[in-house]
């Protein structure tokens, strides 16, 4: 496994994609996603997902830039900053993942990010 793939795997695990979360994601995806479910989230959960989606967009951009130019120091610094920012999400994410509706929405967000990074 390349160093780049290993780093990405560790990062995704940090975001909650460890074995247990991956199982939740597969079950959540299998159950289907209804965009109306977003309205079932609390205002705090909605705000978190809105903030998280913005963060994901930045992260996707940084990862794609890294694929083009692995040696870009400025981009690497952005990745480090985004990684530190993701660490701050963990306490709320752990709390919100106990809500099945939130878990489904989060799983679809992670799926989107994973697909875009893989392109």
WOBEL-V545860 format. One line per field, one symbol per residue. phi: phi as a letter, one per 40 degrees, with the letter a starting at -180 (. if undefined). psi: psi as a letter, one per 30 degrees, with the letter a starting at -180 (. if undefined). A space follows every 10 residues. Layout:
phi->???
psi->???
//
This chain:
phi->.ccccccccc cccdchccdc cccdcccccc cgbbdccdcc cccccccdcc ccccccdccd ccccccccac cccccccccc cccccccccd dccdcccccc ccdcccdccc ccccccccc
psi->kleeeeeeee eeeefghlee eeeeeeeeee flkjfffeff lleeeeeeee eeeeeeeeee eeeeeeeejf gjeeeeeeee eeeeeeeffe eeeeefffke eeeeeeeeee eeeeeeef.
//
